Amino acid sequence: MKIGVYPGSFDPVTNGHMDVIERSSRMFDRVIVSVVRNYSKKPLFTYDERVELLSRATKDMPKVEIDSFEGLLIDYLHKRNANVIIKGLRAISDFEYEFQMALINRKLDPEIETIFLMTNSQYSFLSSSAVKEVAGLGGCIAGLVPESIIRDVYLKLKQK
């Protein structure tokens, strides 16, 4: 069974993320979308909220599982019996960092592969940070995030 892991902070999940999730689910028997706990970042949504938002956004995708982890990605892949890391790329600027991480992961375990999926060009400008900024300034985020979470983004920003 080919299992791919798509790790990220997903704060919040965007339609660019959803594009990568949907396309990778056609390539693998199972895709585990996993929220990474990163203590150096100050996320808008809590760890558990991000898992819940992703679960809601992917509820109609039977080959997709939502999970979370902290620690080394390679250790997490071993635990989940996965053998491929899925990384979404928006632009060349994403590639340099992701390429470096892929090489580090390859050094830690040569049996783990990393694949890079370019997001649909209509989302090449899209980031979670941009969504939070637009929403925080009262702009419309329809078409930027899954419809099922739009209200959550605005409510969370009002609370902050």
C-alpha positions, 0 to 999 in steps of 0.5 A, a space after each residue: 500500500 502506497 501511503 503519502 504524508 502531507 505535513 504542514 501547519 495548515 493555519 488555516 487550510 487554504 484552497 491551495 492545500 486542498 488542491 494538493 490534497 485532492 491531487 495526491 489522493 489520486 496518486 496514493 492508496 492513502 494520504 495522511 494530512 498531518 498538522 505539525 506542532 511547531 512551537 516556534 510559530 504563533 498560530 491563529 488556530 490551536 493544534 486541535 482546531 486545525 485538525 478539526 478544520 482539516 477534517 471538515 474540509 476533507 470529509 468527502 475524501 475517503 482516501 484522506 486521513 487527518 492526523 497530527 504529530 510533533 517531532 521528526 517527520 521521518 519518525 512520524 512516517 515510520 510510525 505510520 508505515 508511510 514511505 512518501 512525503 508530499 510537499 506542495 509548491 507555489 513558486 520557485 521560492 518554496 522550492 529552495 527550502 523544501 529541497 533542503 528539507 528533502 535532502 535532510 530527510 533523505 539523509 535520515 532515511 534513504 528509503 523515504 521519498 519526497 515528491 513535490 506537487 506544484 499547486 494549481 496556478 490559480 492558487 500560486 499566490 495563496 498562503 495561510 498568512 495572506 488569508 489571515 491578513 485579508 480576513 483580518 482587514 475585513 476582505 472576502 476570503 471566499 475562494 481562498 479557503 474551503 467554504 466550510 471554514 470561512 466562518 471559523 476564520 472570521 470568528 477566530 480573528 474577531 476573538 484575537 
